[in-house]
Amino acid sequence: MNCLQNLSRSFCALPLQGGSAKEDYGRKPSNFPNLSFFFSFRKSSASSSCVSQKIQVKASAGRSSGTEMSNAKLDEEKSEVYSTNMTQAMGSVLTYRHELGMNYNFIRPDLIVGSCLQTPEDVDKLRGIGVKTIFCLQQNSDLEYFGVDIIAIQEYAKQCSDIEHIRAEIRDFDAFDLRLRLPAVVSKLYKAIKRNGGVTYIHCTAGLGRAPAVTLAYMFWVQGYKLMEAHSLLLRKRPCFPKLDAIRSASVDILTGLTKNLVTLIWDNGSCSSVEVSGLDIGWGQRIPMKFDEEESFWILQKKLPEGHYEYKYVVDGVWTINKRDLVTDPNKDGHINNYIDVFRNDIDSGTQELRERLGRDDEDLTLDERRRIKEFLEAQPDD
């Protein structure tokens, strides 16, 4: 097990190329021979180009058979695909090596952020450092991709009297899904920590996106940290890239209520056989089919969306493209562009707008009353 502590950090905000990430993962078991585990991050500024920094921690295993070496090669390829998707989707150069086993960092004495458990033996490793709650944010598709037997891990944890394994799923690489699910997920985490005490291990697949974001939200909403104060502490302990805007938006959603407005997208070309939309609130890995209006001879999609900024692309007869009649983003460094739409609340008042703007500032914090209301909201959420 690799325990990574106090790694140096830097970031480069890379533009997301909508719809370009590889979406299909193979499902092959994992073994790990002599390989290197590394995170890669870049830092950019107006006056200098990105400087890449790699942090390597060596891991070794005993003599491997030809079959094990073959499986390890496949696992390495899966890690490469996953890392590529993660970099494109998260907006920062991030690399994960699943074949080297579980890795983690203590953020506080009572909070650990790490990568996924891979075998029941990992439960004992966490028990050995005082973990009382394992909080898993992975979906089944994440586990299947890397061949993780979650049932075996859960069953072993049940046999232990001193640790609880809990699942609270969030879609990978999807900031909008993170925003929507954060209140319920942090509520479950909050109640588990109150119930079990001790050290809590929060993990997703790589421990670089979802798990850091959930940890930040907990520190912000429950433990009394300013958001950027918690963010700074987190990055000093573990290089990662949590989506801060999702936490800010979820905070406003809790305090003001989540409302949705109807938006309409139109593809004005009746000569194609199918039109789909990707992005919006479903992420780049999924698509929504548009309906063809025979009377008007165009394709239409109507969908209710909460307030926010959404990027999307059309998939016309299997080809990714934009609609030049819709709003279009500026080209990123690779020249890629997306359509986008900004959704505003119809009933937004000056107080809600002021709250959103205030929480968007780096030096801002929740008031005592706002934090009390958020805690009451978390406590009132129904248990599964």
C-alpha positions, 0 to 999 in steps of 0.5 A: 500500500502506498501512503502518500504524505505531503506531496508538493502540488501545482495545477494547470487549468486545461480546457475540457474538450466536450465529447472527446473523452473515451467513454467505454472501459474494458473489464479485466482483473488487476495484478501489479508487478514492478511499476511506478505510481505517479501523479502529474500536475502542471502550473500555468501563468500568464508569463510562463508556460506550464511546467510539468512536475511528476511525483513517483513512488516506487512499488514492487512485487515478487517474481511474476508469471507470464500470465501475471505480467500480461494481466499487469500490462492490461491493467496499465493500459486501463489506467492510462485510459482512465487517466486520459479521461480524468485529465480531459474531464477534470481540467487538470493533468491527473494520473492514477495507477490502479495497479499499485494498490490503495493510496491515501493521505491524512487531511486531518487526524480524523479525515483521510482521502484516498483511492479505492479499496481493491481487496478485503485485505485493504479493510484490515489495512484501514482498521490498522490506522484507526478507520471506523468508517469507509465511505465509498463514492464509486458507482458500479461501473467504476468498480467493474472497470477495474475488476473490484469485487465490492461485495467481497469487501462489504461482506468482510467489513460486515464481519468486523465489529469495529468498522462500517462500509458505506456507499454513496454514489456520485457519477465520475467526471461530472461536476453537475451530478456532484452538485446535485448529490452533495447535500444527500451524500454529505448528510450520510457522511455527517451521520456516519461520522457522528455514529462511528467516530474515529477516523473516516476514509473517504474515497472514489476511484483515484481519490482526486476528484469526488472524494476531495470534493465531498471532504471539502464540503464536509469541512465547509458545512460541518467543521467550520472551515472557510472553503478556501481554507479547507481547500488550501489544507487539502492541497497541502496534504494531497494533490487533487482537483475538487470542483469548488463551483459544485460545492458553492452551488450546492451551498446555495441550493441548500440555503435557497432551494433548488428550482428548475427552469425549462430550456429548449434546444432545436436542431433545424435539419430534418434530413438526418436520421438521429440527433442526440445531445451530450453534456448539459447535466448528464455529462459527456459520457451520456446522450439524450435523444432529441425528438423529431417534430414532423410538422415543423421538420426539426429536432427538439429537446426540452429539459428542466435544468437548475440555475447554472452554466451548461456546455453541450454538443450535438451528436448528429448521425453519430458525429459530434458537432455544434449548432452555430445558431446556439451560443458557442464557447471560445475555442480552447487551446486545442481549438475545440468549442462547445455550445453553452446555455446559462440558466437563471432562476425565474424567481431569483431575488436580490438576496439569492443573487447576493448569496451566490456572488458572496460565496463565489469570492475566495475569501468568503465564509458562511455566516453562523446562521447559514451554517446552522441552517445547513446542518439542520438540512443535513440532519433532516435528510432521510436515511436510505 
